[in-house]
């Protein structure tokens, strides 16, 4: 949760109720850029994790399907005897 604290700290730094100066505007751009970079990084990490979990789920479902088919084939051959 430290990144959430960092985001909150950066948003608090903006304090938009203060009169704006050129330095404040450039600082605002910098803070917003940092926030967007952090959000992009988090999105990429979550996207990669989601894809990885979906791949794992697909493999597990394939294994389950193969096991069920093997069990059905075994039951069918046992029934024919």
N, C-alpha and C positions, 0 to 999 in steps of 0.2 A: 504494500500500500504506500510505499515511500514515493512512488511516481505520482500517486494521487495527491499526496501532500505537496509535491513539487508543482503540480499543475495548479493547485489552490494558491500556493505562494506566488506563482507567476500571475495568476488572475488578480490576486490582491494587490500586486505591484502596479497594476494598471490604474486603479482608482480613478475612474473616468470623471469624477466630480471636480477634479483639480483643473485650473486653467491650463490650456495646452500650449506647449512651446515646441520648437523644432526638435529639441532633444527628446521631449516626451513622445513626439510622433515617431521618431526613429526607434526609440525604446519600445513603443507599442508594436511597430513592425517586427522588431527583433523577438519580442515575447510571443506574438502571434505565430511567427515563423517557427519558433521553438515548439510551441504547442502543436502546430500542424505536423512537425517532424515526429514528435512523440506519439501523436495519434496514428500517424502513418505506420510507425514502427509497431505499435500495439496491434493495429489492424493486420499487418503482415504476419506477425507472430500468431495471432488467433486464427488467421486464414490457414497458415501452415499446419497448425495443430488440428484444426477441423478436418482438413484434407487427410492428414495422417490417421485420425481416428476413423474417418469414413473408409479409408483403405483397409484398416485393420478389421472393421466390421464386415467389409466385403469378403475378406479372406476367411473370416470365421463363418460367415453364411455359406460360402462355397464349401468349406469343410463339413458343415452340418448337412448340407444338401448331399454331398458325396456319401456321408455316413448313413443318411436315411435311404439313399438309393441302394447302397450295399446291403443294408438290413432288409430292404424290400426284396432284393434279388435273392438273398439267402433264404428268406421266408418262402419265396415262390419255389425255389429249388427244393426246399425241405418238404413243401406241400405236394410236390410232384412225386416224391419217392414213395 
